Amino acid sequence: AMIVRLPKITERIFKAAKKLKVIARHGAGYDGIDLDAAREHNVVVLNAPGANSISVAELTIFYMLYCSRNFKLVQKTYVDDYYFAKMKTKKNELNGKTLGLIGIGNIGSLVAKIAALGFDMKVIAYDPYVKKEELPEYIELVGNREKVFSDSDYVSLHIPANKDTINSIGSKEFKLMKKTAFLINTSRGSVIDEHALYDALVNGEIAGAALDVLREEPISKDNPLLYLDNVLTAPHIGAATREAAARASLYCAMGIDDFF
């Protein structure tokens, strides 16, 4: 058996691991594992769904708070221009604002709960795989994906990267958003067209963004998003808490034990 988190598990590795029967990925999804090669070599691939849900949901709320106080610009300016940082940078409360969720699985549901019950936010969500009766009353399920982008003050993405979602958030969606709205992404970097996002941020089509994930990880120093005052980036730290790591380790071990 093998437990893996970040390294790529390629065809070459499957060919070398003659005794390998099962791989457990230490996290959600199957990123980095050649699933076609796994099938070809009769290796079962498991993951640890739900292990990181709390950590990613909490981080999503952190990013919303960070954006709401324009904190990157505040941090950058307050030593040299205290009163500009204090009084002239735009700041908002979360209370009473609308949060729009694209994807309402384990993580999206937790984000909705914290936002609605903790910050008194209105929560709307789009997810074609969820039924209205499955959701609590504080989440309004909408049938039109565009409504999430047009009506929300914060749009948070909670979708996997697949053929239907890669590059699915682009110039069309940014043009629908309010000029005062923020985009939060703690899912996968490839779902966003980063060139379109950069243009939207520079041209003032949206107020800002918080990106825990990017198309290229580790991030390139040449990525222009790094140098915008209205963008917060991080090295994919959604699941990088002690608690999430412990749960993922346990789930991987349990999965392997169940397999055998």
Accessible surface in RSA format (square Angstrom, percent):
REM  Atomic radii and reference values for relative SASA: ProtOr
REM  Chains: A
REM  Algorithm: Lee & Richards
REM  Probe-radius: 1.40
REM  Slices: 20
REM RES _ NUM      All-atoms   Total-Side   Main-Chain    Non-polar    All polar
REM                ABS   REL    ABS   REL    ABS   REL    ABS   REL    ABS   REL
RES ALA A   1    72.88  67.0  14.00  21.6  58.88 134.0  14.06  19.8  58.82 155.8
RES MET A   2    52.65  27.3  47.58  31.5   5.06  12.1  50.12  42.6   2.52   3.3
RES ILE A   3    90.38  51.4  61.29  45.7  29.08  70.1  61.29  44.1  29.08  78.9
RES VAL A   4    11.11   7.3   6.66   6.0   4.45  10.7  11.11   9.7   0.00   0.0
RES ARG A   5    84.28  35.4  78.48  40.0   5.81  13.8  33.08  45.2  51.20  31.0
RES LEU A   6   141.24  78.7 124.68  89.2  16.56  41.6 126.17  88.6  15.07  40.6
RES PRO A   7    85.94  62.6  73.26  66.8  12.68  46.1  84.64  69.9   1.30   8.1
RES LYS A   8   140.63  68.6 130.39  80.0  10.24  24.4  83.81  75.4  56.82  60.5
RES ILE A   9     6.73   3.8   6.25   4.7   0.47   1.1   6.25   4.5   0.47   1.3
RES THR A  10    59.76  42.5  59.45  60.3   0.32   0.8  53.55  71.9   6.21   9.4
RES GLU A  11    49.56  28.5  49.12  37.2   0.44   1.1  40.20  77.8   9.36   7.6
RES ARG A  12   200.65  84.2 195.10  99.5   5.55  13.2  67.99  92.9 132.66  80.4
RES ILE A  13    58.51  33.3  56.99  42.5   1.52   3.7  58.40  42.1   0.12   0.3
RES PHE A  14     4.28   2.1   0.30   0.2   3.98  10.3   0.59   0.4   3.68  10.5
RES LYS A  15   114.25  55.7 110.84  68.0   3.41   8.1  59.52  53.6  54.73  58.3
RES ALA A  16    80.31  73.8  49.17  75.9  31.13  70.8  58.33  82.1  21.97  58.2
RES ALA A  17    32.43  29.8  16.97  26.2  15.46  35.2  27.36  38.5   5.07  13.4
RES LYS A  18   176.34  86.0 138.76  85.1  37.58  89.5 100.88  90.8  75.46  80.4
RES LYS A  19   183.52  89.5 169.40 103.9  14.13  33.6 116.94 105.3  66.59  70.9
RES LEU A  20    22.47  12.5   7.53   5.4  14.94  37.6  10.67   7.5  11.79  31.7
RES LYS A  21   110.67  54.0 109.67  67.3   1.00   2.4  71.71  64.5  38.96  41.5
RES VAL A  22     0.00   0.0   0.00   0.0   0.00   0.0   0.00   0.0   0.00   0.0
RES ILE A  23     0.00   0.0   0.00   0.0   0.00   0.0   0.00   0.0   0.00   0.0
RES ALA A  24     0.21   0.2   0.21   0.3   0.00   0.0   0.21   0.3   0.00   0.0
RES ARG A  25    21.45   9.0  21.45  10.9   0.00   0.0   0.26   0.4  21.19  12.8
RES HIS A  26    24.15  13.2  23.03  16.0   1.11   2.8  17.83  18.4   6.32   7.3
RES GLY A  27     8.82  10.9   0.00   N/A   8.82  10.9   8.82  24.2   0.00   0.0
RES ALA A  28    32.48  29.9  29.86  46.1   2.62   6.0  29.86  42.0   2.62   6.9
RES GLY A  29    27.61  34.0   0.00   N/A  27.61  34.0  23.41  64.2   4.20   9.4
RES TYR A  30    88.20  41.2  77.34  44.0  10.86  28.2  48.96  36.8  39.24  48.4
RES ASP A  31    64.63  45.3  50.48  50.2  14.14  33.4  31.67  74.5  32.96  32.9
RES GLY A  32    23.21  28.6   0.00   N/A  23.21  28.6   9.68  26.6  13.52  30.3
RES ILE A  33    13.86   7.9   0.78   0.6  13.08  31.5   1.64   1.2  12.22  33.2
RES ASP A  34    55.95  39.2  45.26  45.1  10.69  25.3  20.01  47.1  35.94  35.8
RES LEU A  35    63.45  35.3  59.12  42.3   4.33  10.9  59.12  41.5   4.33  11.6
RES ASP A  36   100.79  70.6  94.26  93.8   6.53  15.4  31.32  73.7  69.48  69.3
RES ALA A  37     2.93   2.7   1.21   1.9   1.72   3.9   2.32   3.3   0.62   1.6
RES ALA A  38     1.97   1.8   1.97   3.0   0.00   0.0   1.97   2.8   0.00   0.0
RES ARG A  39   158.67  66.6 143.02  72.9  15.65  37.3  78.44 107.2  80.23  48.6
RES GLU A  40   125.05  71.8  93.55  70.8  31.50  75.0  44.49  86.1  80.56  65.8
RES HIS A  41    57.99  31.7  38.55  26.8  19.44  49.7  33.49  34.5  24.50  28.5
RES ASN A  42   130.46  90.0 106.29 102.7  24.16  58.2  34.60  83.3  95.86  92.7
RES VAL A  43    11.01   7.2   2.82   2.5   8.19  19.7   3.28   2.8   7.73  21.0
RES VAL A  44    64.89  42.7  59.70  54.0   5.19  12.5  64.89  56.4   0.00   0.0
RES VAL A  45    25.39  16.7   6.69   6.1  18.70  45.1   6.69   5.8  18.70  50.7
RES LEU A  46    46.39  25.8  44.07  31.5   2.32   5.8  46.39  32.6   0.00   0.0
RES ASN A  47    31.36  21.6  18.98  18.3  12.37  29.8   0.00   0.0  31.36  30.3
RES ALA A  48     0.32   0.3   0.00   0.0   0.32   0.7   0.00   0.0   0.32   0.8
RES PRO A  49    87.05  63.4  74.76  68.2  12.29  44.7  76.22  62.9  10.83  67.3
RES GLY A  50    28.92  35.7   0.00   N/A  28.92  35.7  12.96  35.6  15.96  35.7
RES ALA A  51     0.61   0.6   0.61   0.9   0.00   0.0   0.61   0.9   0.00   0.0
RES ASN A  52    19.22  13.3  19.11  18.5   0.11   0.3   3.56   8.6  15.66  15.1
RES SER A  53     7.86   6.6   7.86  10.5   0.00   0.0   6.30  13.4   1.56   2.2
RES ILE A  54    88.18  50.2  87.39  65.1   0.79   1.9  88.03  63.4   0.15   0.4
RES SER A  55     8.93   7.5   4.10   5.5   4.83  11.1   1.55   3.3   7.38  10.3
RES VAL A  56     6.65   4.4   6.65   6.0   0.00   0.0   6.65   5.8   0.00   0.0
RES ALA A  57     0.62   0.6   0.62   1.0   0.00   0.0   0.62   0.9   0.00   0.0
RES GLU A  58   104.42  60.0  97.24  73.6   7.19  17.1  29.39  56.8  75.04  61.3
RES LEU A  59    25.62  14.3  22.17  15.9   3.45   8.7  25.15  17.7   0.47   1.3
RES THR A  60     0.00   0.0   0.00   0.0   0.00   0.0   0.00   0.0   0.00   0.0
RES ILE A  61    11.91   6.8  11.91   8.9   0.00   0.0  11.91   8.6   0.00   0.0
RES PHE A  62    93.41  46.7  91.73  56.8   1.68   4.4  93.17  56.5   0.24   0.7
RES TYR A  63     2.10   1.0   2.10   1.2   0.00   0.0   2.07   1.6   0.03   0.0
RES MET A  64     0.00   0.0   0.00   0.0   0.00   0.0   0.00   0.0   0.00   0.0
RES LEU A  65    71.73  39.9  70.28  50.3   1.45   3.6  70.50  49.5   1.23   3.3
RES TYR A  66    45.36  21.2  39.40  22.4   5.96  15.5  26.06  19.6  19.29  23.8
RES CYS A  67    11.28   8.5   5.25   5.9   6.04  14.2   5.08  12.9   6.21   6.7
RES SER A  68     1.27   1.1   0.93   1.2   0.34   0.8   0.00   0.0   1.27   1.8
RES ARG A  69   123.17  51.7 123.17  62.8   0.00   0.0  27.01  36.9  96.16  58.3
RES ASN A  70    36.91  25.5  32.48  31.4   4.43  10.7   8.08  19.5  28.83  27.9
RES PHE A  71    80.60  40.3  79.98  49.5   0.62   1.6  79.98  48.5   0.62   1.8
RES LYS A  72    56.05  27.3  53.34  32.7   2.70   6.4  48.70  43.8   7.34   7.8
RES LEU A  73    34.29  19.1  34.21  24.5   0.07   0.2  34.29  24.1   0.00   0.0
RES VAL A  74    23.02  15.1  23.02  20.8   0.00   0.0  23.02  20.0   0.00   0.0
RES GLN A  75    96.22  53.8  81.68  59.7  14.55  34.6  17.53  37.3  78.70  59.7
RES LYS A  76   132.29  64.5 102.79  63.1  29.49  70.2  80.73  72.7  51.56  54.9
RES THR A  77    25.55  18.2  22.92  23.2   2.63   6.3  25.49  34.2   0.05   0.1
RES TYR A  78    96.34  45.0  94.92  54.0   1.41   3.7  51.43  38.7  44.91  55.4
RES VAL A  79   118.96  78.3  91.11  82.5  27.85  67.1  95.01  82.6  23.95  64.9
RES ASP A  80   134.59  94.3  97.57  97.1  37.02  87.5  32.52  76.5 102.07 101.8
RES ASP A  81    72.56  50.8  68.68  68.4   3.88   9.2  20.84  49.0  51.72  51.6
RES TYR A  82   124.69  58.2 119.11  67.8   5.58  14.5  77.16  58.0  47.53  58.6
RES TYR A  83   152.62  71.3 151.65  86.3   0.97   2.5 107.12  80.5  45.50  56.1
RES PHE A  84    73.59  36.8  71.13  44.1   2.46   6.4  72.24  43.8   1.35   3.9
RES ALA A  85     1.43   1.3   1.40   2.2   0.03   0.1   1.42   2.0   0.01   0.0
RES LYS A  86   115.45  56.3  97.38  59.7  18.08  43.0  54.01  48.6  61.44  65.5
RES MET A  87   130.79  67.7 102.94  68.1  27.85  66.3  93.63  79.6  37.16  49.2
RES LYS A  88   151.85  74.1 127.11  78.0  24.75  58.9  72.89  65.6  78.96  84.1
RES THR A  89     6.85   4.9   0.00   0.0   6.85  16.3   1.53   2.1   5.32   8.0
RES LYS A  90   173.82  84.8 163.34 100.2  10.48  25.0 112.45 101.2  61.37  65.4
RES LYS A  91    76.94  37.5  47.96  29.4  28.99  69.0  46.74  42.1  30.20  32.2
RES ASN A  92    63.60  43.9  54.82  53.0   8.77  21.1  11.74  28.3  51.86  50.1
RES GLU A  93   111.07  63.8 106.15  80.3   4.92  11.7  35.59  68.8  75.48  61.6
RES LEU A  94     5.65   3.1   0.99   0.7   4.66  11.7   0.99   0.7   4.66  12.5
RES ASN A  95    82.02  56.6  72.73  70.3   9.29  22.4  16.63  40.0  65.39  63.2
RES GLY A  96    54.96  67.8   0.00   N/A  54.96  67.8  26.80  73.5  28.16  63.1
RES LYS A  97    61.59  30.0  60.69  37.2   0.90   2.2  41.09  37.0  20.50  21.8
RES THR A  98    18.93  13.5  18.92  19.2   0.01   0.0   1.63   2.2  17.31  26.2
RES LEU A  99     0.00   0.0   0.00   0.0   0.00   0.0   0.00   0.0   0.00   0.0
RES GLY A 100     0.00   0.0   0.00   N/A   0.00   0.0   0.00   0.0   0.00   0.0
RES LEU A 101     0.00   0.0   0.00   0.0   0.00   0.0   0.00   0.0   0.00   0.0
RES ILE A 102     6.67   3.8   6.67   5.0   0.00   0.0   6.67   4.8   0.00   0.0
RES GLY A 103     5.27   6.5   0.00   N/A   5.27   6.5   5.00  13.7   0.27   0.6
RES ILE A 104     5.26   3.0   0.00   0.0   5.26  12.7   0.00   0.0   5.26  14.3
RES GLY A 105    41.73  51.5   0.00   N/A  41.73  51.5  39.53 108.5   2.20   4.9
RES ASN A 106    96.69  66.7  82.99  80.2  13.70  33.0  17.02  41.0  79.67  77.0
RES ILE A 107    37.65  21.4  36.21  27.0   1.44   3.5  36.21  26.1   1.44   3.9
RES GLY A 108     0.30   0.4   0.00   N/A   0.30   0.4   0.00   0.0   0.30   0.7
RES SER A 109    39.55  33.4  36.65  48.9   2.90   6.7  26.76  57.0  12.79  17.9
RES LEU A 110    54.91  30.6  54.45  39.0   0.46   1.2  54.91  38.6   0.00   0.0
RES VAL A 111     0.00   0.0   0.00   0.0   0.00   0.0   0.00   0.0   0.00   0.0
RES ALA A 112     0.00   0.0   0.00   0.0   0.00   0.0   0.00   0.0   0.00   0.0
RES LYS A 113   104.45  51.0 104.41  64.1   0.05   0.1  48.40  43.6  56.05  59.7
RES ILE A 114    55.97  31.8  51.97  38.7   3.99   9.6  55.97  40.3   0.00   0.0
RES ALA A 115     0.02   0.0   0.00   0.0   0.02   0.1   0.02   0.0   0.00   0.0
RES ALA A 116    12.31  11.3   3.50   5.4   8.81  20.0   3.50   4.9   8.81  23.3
RES LEU A 117   116.80  65.0  81.37  58.2  35.42  89.0  84.96  59.7  31.83  85.7
RES GLY A 118    57.73  71.2   0.00   N/A  57.73  71.2  26.09  71.6  31.64  70.9
RES PHE A 119    58.09  29.1  54.21  33.6   3.88  10.1  58.09  35.2   0.00   0.0
RES ASP A 120    99.37  69.6  91.74  91.3   7.64  18.1  17.98  42.3  81.39  81.2
RES MET A 121     9.37   4.9   0.00   0.0   9.37  22.3   0.58   0.5   8.78  11.6
RES LYS A 122   116.01  56.6 105.73  64.9  10.28  24.5  62.41  56.2  53.60  57.1
RES VAL A 123     2.22   1.5   0.00   0.0   2.22   5.4   0.00   0.0   2.22   6.0
RES ILE A 124     1.93   1.1   1.93   1.4   0.00   0.0   1.93   1.4   0.00   0.0
RES ALA A 125     0.00   0.0   0.00   0.0   0.00   0.0   0.00   0.0   0.00   0.0
RES TYR A 126    49.08  22.9  48.61  27.7   0.47   1.2  16.61  12.5  32.47  40.0
RES ASP A 127    20.02  14.0  14.87  14.8   5.15  12.2   1.92   4.5  18.10  18.0
RES PRO A 128    93.40  68.1  53.06  48.4  40.34 146.6  64.46  53.2  28.94 179.8
RES TYR A 129   190.68  89.0 157.95  89.9  32.74  85.2 126.03  94.7  64.66  79.7
RES VAL A 130    29.31  19.3  18.93  17.1  10.38  25.0  19.22  16.7  10.09  27.4
RES LYS A 131   131.17  64.0 127.00  77.9   4.18   9.9  73.31  66.0  57.87  61.6
RES LYS A 132   149.98  73.2 142.84  87.6   7.14  17.0  86.06  77.5  63.92  68.1
RES GLU A 133   141.98  81.5 103.54  78.3  38.44  91.5  68.12 131.8  73.86  60.3
RES GLU A 134   111.90  64.2  75.85  57.4  36.05  85.8  41.60  80.5  70.30  57.4
RES LEU A 135    27.85  15.5   9.80   7.0  18.04  45.4  11.18   7.8  16.67  44.9
RES PRO A 136    56.01  40.8  41.63  37.9  14.39  52.3  53.97  44.6   2.04  12.7
RES GLU A 137   178.06 102.2 137.06 103.7  41.00  97.6  62.16 120.2 115.89  94.6
RES TYR A 138    61.21  28.6  43.83  24.9  17.38  45.2  42.54  32.0  18.67  23.0
RES ILE A 139     9.48   5.4   0.32   0.2   9.15  22.1   0.32   0.2   9.15  24.8
RES GLU A 140    75.81  43.5  70.03  53.0   5.78  13.8  40.20  77.8  35.61  29.1
RES LEU A 141    38.34  21.4  19.26  13.8  19.08  48.0  19.26  13.5  19.08  51.4
RES VAL A 142    11.72   7.7   4.94   4.5   6.78  16.3   9.13   7.9   2.59   7.0
RES GLY A 143    80.16  98.9   0.00   N/A  80.16  98.9  42.17 115.7  37.98  85.1
RES ASN A 144    83.48  57.6  77.31  74.7   6.17  14.9  26.79  64.5  56.69  54.8
RES ARG A 145    57.51  24.1  54.67  27.9   2.85   6.8  29.77  40.7  27.74  16.8
RES GLU A 146    64.97  37.3  64.91  49.1   0.06   0.2  16.80  32.5  48.17  39.3
RES LYS A 147    79.13  38.6  75.58  46.4   3.55   8.5  41.49  37.3  37.64  40.1
RES VAL A 148     0.00   0.0   0.00   0.0   0.00   0.0   0.00   0.0   0.00   0.0
RES PHE A 149     0.41   0.2   0.41   0.3   0.00   0.0   0.41   0.2   0.00   0.0
RES SER A 150    41.38  35.0  30.52  40.7  10.87  25.0  22.20  47.3  19.19  26.9
RES ASP A 151    52.66  36.9  44.52  44.3   8.14  19.2  16.46  38.7  36.20  36.1
RES SER A 152     0.00   0.0   0.00   0.0   0.00   0.0   0.00   0.0   0.00   0.0
RES ASP A 153    22.89  16.0  22.71  22.6   0.18   0.4   4.56  10.7  18.33  18.3
RES TYR A 154     4.13   1.9   4.13   2.4   0.00   0.0   2.22   1.7   1.91   2.4
RES VAL A 155     0.00   0.0   0.00   0.0   0.00   0.0   0.00   0.0   0.00   0.0
RES SER A 156     0.00   0.0   0.00   0.0   0.00   0.0   0.00   0.0   0.00   0.0
RES LEU A 157     0.00   0.0   0.00   0.0   0.00   0.0   0.00   0.0   0.00   0.0
RES HIS A 158    24.45  13.4   6.17   4.3  18.27  46.7   9.72  10.0  14.72  17.1
RES ILE A 159    25.07  14.3  19.21  14.3   5.86  14.1  22.14  15.9   2.93   7.9
RES PRO A 160    85.28  62.2  77.35  70.5   7.93  28.8  84.18  69.5   1.11   6.9
RES ALA A 161    44.56  41.0  16.97  26.2  27.58  62.7  16.97  23.9  27.58  73.1
RES ASN A 162    60.86  42.0  53.28  51.5   7.58  18.3  33.59  80.8  27.27  26.4
RES LYS A 163   185.39  90.4 146.97  90.2  38.42  91.5 120.68 108.6  64.71  68.9
RES ASP A 164   100.08  70.1  73.21  72.9  26.87  63.5  29.60  69.7  70.48  70.3
RES THR A 165    20.22  14.4  20.21  20.5   0.01   0.0  20.22  27.2   0.00   0.0
RES ILE A 166    78.04  44.4  63.66  47.4  14.38  34.7  63.66  45.8  14.38  39.0
RES ASN A 167    80.94  55.8  62.18  60.1  18.76  45.2  19.70  47.4  61.24  59.2
RES SER A 168    31.39  26.5  15.64  20.9  15.75  36.3  25.31  53.9   6.08   8.5
RES ILE A 169     0.14   0.1   0.14   0.1   0.00   0.0   0.14   0.1   0.00   0.0
RES GLY A 170     9.56  11.8   0.00   N/A   9.56  11.8   9.03  24.8   0.53   1.2
RES SER A 171    57.79  48.8  53.83  71.8   3.96   9.1  19.61  41.8  38.18  53.5
RES LYS A 172   121.39  59.2 112.50  69.0   8.89  21.2  75.22  67.7  46.17  49.2
RES GLU A 173    11.60   6.7  11.60   8.8   0.00   0.0   0.35   0.7  11.25   9.2
RES PHE A 174     0.29   0.1   0.01   0.0   0.28   0.7   0.01   0.0   0.28   0.8
RES LYS A 175   141.17  68.9 111.78  68.6  29.39  70.0  93.19  83.9  47.98  51.1
RES LEU A 176    59.12  32.9  45.21  32.3  13.90  35.0  48.25  33.9  10.86  29.2
RES MET A 177     9.10   4.7   0.00   0.0   9.10  21.7   0.00   0.0   9.10  12.1
RES LYS A 178    77.14  37.6  67.94  41.7   9.20  21.9  52.69  47.4  24.45  26.0
RES LYS A 179   148.11  72.3 135.14  82.9  12.96  30.9 101.28  91.2  46.82  49.9
RES THR A 180    97.46  69.3  88.50  89.7   8.95  21.3  79.16 106.3  18.30  27.7
RES ALA A 181     0.00   0.0   0.00   0.0   0.00   0.0   0.00   0.0   0.00   0.0
RES PHE A 182    23.18  11.6  23.18  14.4   0.00   0.0  23.18  14.1   0.00   0.0
RES LEU A 183     0.00   0.0   0.00   0.0   0.00   0.0   0.00   0.0   0.00   0.0
RES ILE A 184     0.00   0.0   0.00   0.0   0.00   0.0   0.00   0.0   0.00   0.0
RES ASN A 185     0.23   0.2   0.23   0.2   0.00   0.0   0.00   0.0   0.23   0.2
RES THR A 186    10.54   7.5   0.05   0.1  10.49  25.0   0.05   0.1  10.49  15.9
RES SER A 187    10.70   9.0   3.58   4.8   7.11  16.4  10.70  22.8   0.00   0.0
RES ARG A 188    50.80  21.3  50.77  25.9   0.04   0.1  17.25  23.6  33.55  20.3
RES GLY A 189     6.33   7.8   0.00   N/A   6.33   7.8   1.03   2.8   5.29  11.9
RES SER A 190    29.71  25.1  27.73  37.0   1.98   4.6  22.94  48.8   6.78   9.5
RES VAL A 191     0.00   0.0   0.00   0.0   0.00   0.0   0.00   0.0   0.00   0.0
RES ILE A 192     3.52   2.0   3.52   2.6   0.00   0.0   3.52   2.5   0.00   0.0
RES ASP A 193    49.83  34.9  48.40  48.2   1.44   3.4   6.06  14.3  43.77  43.7
RES GLU A 194    25.29  14.5  23.15  17.5   2.13   5.1  10.72  20.7  14.57  11.9
RES HIS A 195   154.56  84.5 151.66 105.4   2.90   7.4 101.63 104.7  52.94  61.6
RES ALA A 196    13.61  12.5   5.33   8.2   8.28  18.8  11.07  15.6   2.55   6.7
RES LEU A 197     0.15   0.1   0.15   0.1   0.00   0.0   0.15   0.1   0.00   0.0
RES TYR A 198    68.39  31.9  68.39  38.9   0.00   0.0  33.30  25.0  35.09  43.3
RES ASP A 199    76.71  53.7  75.75  75.4   0.96   2.3  16.98  40.0  59.73  59.6
RES ALA A 200     1.06   1.0   0.44   0.7   0.62   1.4   0.78   1.1   0.28   0.7
RES LEU A 201     8.05   4.5   0.00   0.0   8.05  20.2   0.13   0.1   7.92  21.3
RES VAL A 202    81.65  53.7  50.28  45.5  31.37  75.6  56.60  49.2  25.05  67.9
RES ASN A 203   101.28  69.8  69.51  67.2  31.77  76.5  22.42  54.0  78.86  76.2
RES GLY A 204    35.32  43.6   0.00   N/A  35.32  43.6  28.95  79.4   6.37  14.3
RES GLU A 205    40.72  23.4  38.29  29.0   2.43   5.8  17.39  33.6  23.33  19.0
RES ILE A 206     2.31   1.3   0.00   0.0   2.31   5.6   0.00   0.0   2.31   6.3
RES ALA A 207    33.63  30.9  16.07  24.8  17.55  39.9  23.76  33.5   9.87  26.1
RES GLY A 208     0.11   0.1   0.00   N/A   0.11   0.1   0.11   0.3   0.00   0.0
RES ALA A 209     0.77   0.7   0.00   0.0   0.77   1.8   0.00   0.0   0.77   2.1
RES ALA A 210     0.00   0.0   0.00   0.0   0.00   0.0   0.00   0.0   0.00   0.0
RES LEU A 211     2.43   1.4   2.33   1.7   0.10   0.2   2.33   1.6   0.10   0.3
RES ASP A 212     0.62   0.4   0.55   0.5   0.07   0.2   0.00   0.0   0.62   0.6
RES VAL A 213     2.62   1.7   0.44   0.4   2.18   5.3   0.66   0.6   1.96   5.3
RES LEU A 214     9.51   5.3   4.71   3.4   4.81  12.1   4.85   3.4   4.67  12.6
RES ARG A 215   106.35  44.7  73.75  37.6  32.59  77.6  28.96  39.6  77.38  46.9
RES GLU A 216   100.36  57.6  95.59  72.3   4.77  11.4  40.75  78.8  59.61  48.7
RES GLU A 217    82.96  47.6  49.88  37.7  33.08  78.8  30.57  59.1  52.40  42.8
RES PRO A 218   127.14  92.7 111.96 102.1  15.18  55.2 121.22 100.1   5.92  36.8
RES ILE A 219    58.15  33.1  39.36  29.3  18.79  45.3  39.36  28.3  18.79  51.0
RES SER A 220    31.95  27.0  23.94  32.0   8.01  18.4  19.93  42.4  12.01  16.8
RES LYS A 221   173.36  84.6 165.15 101.3   8.21  19.6 108.61  97.8  64.75  69.0
RES ASP A 222   126.47  88.6 105.07 104.6  21.40  50.6  34.61  81.5  91.86  91.6
RES ASN A 223    18.57  12.8  12.73  12.3   5.84  14.1   8.94  21.5   9.64   9.3
RES PRO A 224    66.01  48.1  60.93  55.5   5.08  18.4  64.76  53.5   1.25   7.8
RES LEU A 225     1.42   0.8   1.42   1.0   0.00   0.0   1.42   1.0   0.00   0.0
RES LEU A 226    48.23  26.9  36.01  25.8  12.22  30.7  36.16  25.4  12.07  32.5
RES TYR A 227   146.55  68.4 117.56  66.9  28.98  75.4 105.49  79.3  41.06  50.6
RES LEU A 228    29.93  16.7  28.63  20.5   1.30   3.3  29.93  21.0   0.00   0.0
RES ASP A 229    52.44  36.7  46.32  46.1   6.12  14.5  15.65  36.8  36.79  36.7
RES ASN A 230    46.45  32.0  35.44  34.2  11.01  26.5  26.17  63.0  20.28  19.6
RES VAL A 231     0.83   0.5   0.00   0.0   0.83   2.0   0.36   0.3   0.46   1.3
RES LEU A 232    30.73  17.1  29.22  20.9   1.50   3.8  29.35  20.6   1.37   3.7
RES THR A 233    28.63  20.4  11.58  11.7  17.05  40.6   1.24   1.7  27.39  41.4
RES ALA A 234    18.54  17.0   8.75  13.5   9.80  22.3  15.91  22.4   2.63   7.0
RES PRO A 235   114.47  83.4  87.70  79.9  26.77  97.3  99.46  82.1  15.01  93.3
RES HIS A 236    70.28  38.4  55.49  38.6  14.79  37.8  35.49  36.6  34.79  40.5
RES ILE A 237    67.06  38.2  61.84  46.1   5.22  12.6  61.84  44.5   5.22  14.2
RES GLY A 238     3.61   4.4   0.00   N/A   3.61   4.4   2.84   7.8   0.76   1.7
RES ALA A 239    15.85  14.6  13.93  21.5   1.91   4.3  13.93  19.6   1.91   5.1
RES ALA A 240    65.94  60.6  32.91  50.8  33.03  75.1  39.83  56.1  26.11  69.2
RES THR A 241    52.33  37.2  44.15  44.8   8.18  19.5  51.35  69.0   0.98   1.5
RES ARG A 242   209.56  88.0 195.68  99.7  13.89  33.1  86.19 117.8 123.38  74.8
RES GLU A 243   101.52  58.3  95.95  72.6   5.57  13.3  52.15 100.9  49.37  40.3
RES ALA A 244     2.28   2.1   0.97   1.5   1.31   3.0   1.26   1.8   1.02   2.7
RES ALA A 245    33.49  30.8  32.19  49.7   1.29   2.9  33.48  47.2   0.01   0.0
RES ALA A 246    63.39  58.3  49.51  76.4  13.88  31.6  57.86  81.5   5.53  14.7
RES ARG A 247    63.16  26.5  61.99  31.6   1.17   2.8  37.73  51.6  25.42  15.4
RES ALA A 248     5.54   5.1   5.54   8.6   0.00   0.0   5.54   7.8   0.00   0.0
RES SER A 249    52.48  44.3  48.29  64.4   4.19   9.7  31.75  67.6  20.73  29.0
RES LEU A 250   101.32  56.4  96.29  68.9   5.04  12.7 100.81  70.8   0.51   1.4
RES TYR A 251    76.64  35.8  70.45  40.1   6.19  16.1  39.97  30.0  36.68  45.2
RES CYS A 252     1.05   0.8   0.00   0.0   1.05   2.5   1.05   2.7   0.00   0.0
RES ALA A 253    51.38  47.2  44.19  68.2   7.19  16.4  47.56  67.0   3.82  10.1
RES MET A 254   100.32  52.0  96.41  63.8   3.90   9.3  94.64  80.5   5.68   7.5
RES GLY A 255    17.78  21.9   0.00   N/A  17.78  21.9  15.96  43.8   1.82   4.1
RES ILE A 256    25.54  14.5  25.54  19.0   0.00   0.0  25.54  18.4   0.00   0.0
RES ASP A 257   109.22  76.5  95.49  95.0  13.72  32.5  21.99  51.8  87.23  87.0
RES ASP A 258   119.59  83.8  88.33  87.9  31.25  73.9  31.98  75.3  87.60  87.4
RES PHE A 259    79.81  39.9  47.77  29.6  32.03  83.4  57.53  34.9  22.28  63.8
RES PHE A 260   139.77  69.9  80.41  49.8  59.36 154.5  95.51  57.9  44.27 126.7
END  Absolute sums over single chains surface
CHAIN  1 A    14147.6      11555.3       2592.3       8243.1       5904.5
END  Absolute sums over all chains
TOTAL         14147.6      11555.3       2592.3       8243.1       5904.5
